[in-house]
Amino acid sequence: MKKNNNIISQKNLMLKTLVMPSKKNVNGNIFGGWIMSQMDIGGAILAKEISGNKVSTVHVNYITFLQPISSGDLVFCYAKCIKIGNSSMTIQIEMWTKKVSKKNFGAYFCVAKSIFIYVALDLNGKPKNLPNMCII
């Protein structure tokens, strides 16, 4: 899959990690729940940077798993804010992998796409209004 230059940039890189063998499912691929958790963490980092506050995941519009991830792959989580509401932020997230094994060494693949919605929280855990801002 061709890189989506709207989201794939250093400024949108939220997480980068090496996938360990302990994350495998019964089929030998990386467990989808682990992938979802990494996407949630990456999106929350961006939401926290935007809001300057604690945030909570309130909705996942969708997650599409495009290709399996193998143990030993490098994974990259990219996130971009596509909408800001009163207290909510809609974040587009893509997970990419870089093969570091002999087969396909150095190849990049988009392995999952999603849309998460986060809400900014005040000190009491209640939704907090975001300052007026624009999405660049």
Secondary structure as UniProt FT lines:
FT   TURN            5..7
FT   HELIX           10..12
FT   STRAND          13..18
FT   HELIX           21..23
FT   TURN            26..27
FT   HELIX           32..51
FT   STRAND          54..65
FT   TURN            71..72
FT   STRAND          74..84
FT   STRAND          88..98
FT   TURN            103..106
FT   STRAND          108..121
FT   TURN            123..124
//
